[in-house]
Amino acid sequence: MDAENLKLDINSELFLASVCKYTLQFKMAFANWKNPSIGKQDIELYNRGYQLVHVPEGKDSADAKMIAFGACIVRSYPTVKEILVCSSDGILIHLCNELQNQGLIVYWVRRQGQTLHIENRNTGKLTYYSLTMATEVPSLEKVVEQIQDLIKSEHESINARLNSLVAVATLFQEKCDINIKHNPKATRK
C-alpha cells in the first residue's frame, strides 16, 4: 500500500480481504513516515500488522520502492499466490503487469472520490466499495434485482393489508347489519 496516496481503514481492509481468494497474510505500507501529513497513520497501520517501509522524501519515492520491492516479492515470499496493489498512482500498472507475468493474481486498488475501485487484473472484474457507507457498491444487475425484490415485498405487504382491511370492513358491515336488525328504533324510521 502506498500510504502517502491511499488510506485504508480497518473496514476497507476487511472488505479487500473478502474479495481475495486466499487469506490476507502479509501487509506492507510504503511512505515517508517523517512527513507530518501522514500523522499517526504509522502507529495505526503498525497496530494492524503492517510492515512499514520508510522511503526518503521525493516525488514518486513510495511508488518506486513499491515497484522495486514488489517486482521480486516471489523471492521473499515464494508461496504468494495473490497480491493487492493499493495505490491510485498510474505508474503502479507496471508493477501489476510484472506480478501478473510472474503468475500471481493481482488486484489493483484505487480510490476515486469516496469509492475504492478493486480491479482483478487477471479477469478484468471490477468491484466497488463505498468508503462513506463502508459497504460494497452493487452492480447494476444486483441493484435491479434488489429493487425488484423490494417491489415484490411491498406488493405482498399491500395485498396483505388490503385483505385485512376487507376482513375488517366485512366484519363491520356484518356488525352494522346485526345492530340495525336488533335496533327497533332504526327499523321504525
N, C-alpha and C positions, 0 to 999 in steps of 0.2 A: 504494500500500500504506500502510495505517495502521500504521506501525512501532511505535506505542505499544500497539496492540491485537493485532497478528498478526506473528509472526516466521516467516520462511521461510528455511530453509537452502538450500544450493545444489541438493540433490536434489529438494526440493519445487518449487523454481523450475523446474528442468529438466522435471519432470513437468507442471507447469502449461503450460509452453511446448509440450509434446507434445499437450496437449488442444486447443490452438488450431489453427485452420485456417491462419493466417498466422504468419510468423516474428515472434518477440518482438524488437522493435527499440528500444523506449524504456521505461525503468523509472524510477519516481518513488517515493520514500518520504517520508511526512509524519510529523513528530514534533517534540516539544520536545527538541532534541538536547542541551540543557543538563541534562536530567533524569538524575540518576545511575542510575536504574533501567534506563535504556537501555544503560548500559555502553559497550562498544566496538562496538556494533552499527553505528554510523555508519561506522566505518572499514571493517568487513566489507562493508557494502552499497555503499559508495563503490568499494571494490576490485572489486566485482561489476558495476559500471557504472550504479549508481543515481544519479539526480539527487536530492539531499537537500533537502527543503523544511522549513525551520525554522518552527515555529509557537510563539507565546507560551504560557506555562502557562495552563491553564484547562480546565474541563470541555468536552469535545467540540470543542476547538480544532482538532485534526487533522482531525476529521470535517468541520467547517465549511469548512476550507481545501480539503479534497479535493472537496467538493461545488462550491465556488466555482470552483476551477480546472477540475475535470472537466466541468462543465456547458458550458464553452466550449473544450474541448480541440480540437474540429474547427477552430476558428480558428487555433490554434497549429500544429496537425498536420493539414492538410486531407486527407492521404492515408490517415488512420487508418480501419481497417475493423472492428477488433475490439479490445475492451478487457477487462482483468481488474481488477475492483474487489475489492481484498483487505482485508477488514475484517469482523469479526463484529458490528459495531455496526449495529443495525436501521435506524438513520436513513439509512444508505447506500442503502437501497432507492430513495430519492428520486433519487439520482444514477444508479442503474441504470435507472430508468424514463426519466429525461431522455435518457440516452445511447441507449436503445432508440428513443425518439421521434425522435432525430436519424439513425436508420438504422444504428446500429452493432450488431455482435454483442457482447453483454455477458455476461461470466462473473462471477458473484458468488462470491468465495472466502471461506468462513467456516470457523472452527475450532470443533469440538465435541470436547472431550476430546483424544484423540490422533489425531483424524481431521480431514482437510480435506474440506469439502463444496464441490464445484465445481458450481455451477448455471448452465447455459446459460439465461439469462433469455429468450432468443428461442424456444427449443424446449422448455424445461422439463426437459431431460435433466439428470440428476444423476450426477456421477462422484465417487467417494470415494477418498481417498489416506490410507494409514496412515503417520503420521509416525514411529511406532516401528519399523515394518518397512520404511519407505522404498519402498513399492510401492502400486500401485493395489489397492483393495479390489474384488474382482469382484462382479458382480451375482449374484443368487440363481440365475439360469439358468446362468451361467458356472460357479458352484460345483457345481451338479448335474451339469453336463457334465463337469467335471474329476473329480468323484467317480466318474461312470460310466466315464470313461477309465481311472482308477486300478483300478477293479474289473475291467474287461476285461483290462488288462495283468496284474493279479495272477492272474486266472483262466488266462490264457495261460501265465504263468510256472509256475503249479502243474501245469497239464497237461503242460508240457514236462518238469518234474521227475518227475512220475508216470511218464511214458513212459520216462525214463532209468532210473528205479527198476525198472520192469517189465523193461527190457532187461537190467539188471544181474542181477536175480533169475532171469531166463531163462538167462542165461549161467552163473550159479552152479548152477542146477538141472542144466543140461547137464553141467557140470564134475563135479558130485557123481555123476550117473549114470555118467559115464565112469570116475571114480575107483572107484566101487563095483564096476563090471563088471571092472575090471582089478586089483582088490584081492582076491587069493584068500582071505585070512583073513575078509573081510567076507562072502563067499558061503558059507563053511562054517558060519557061525553059524546 
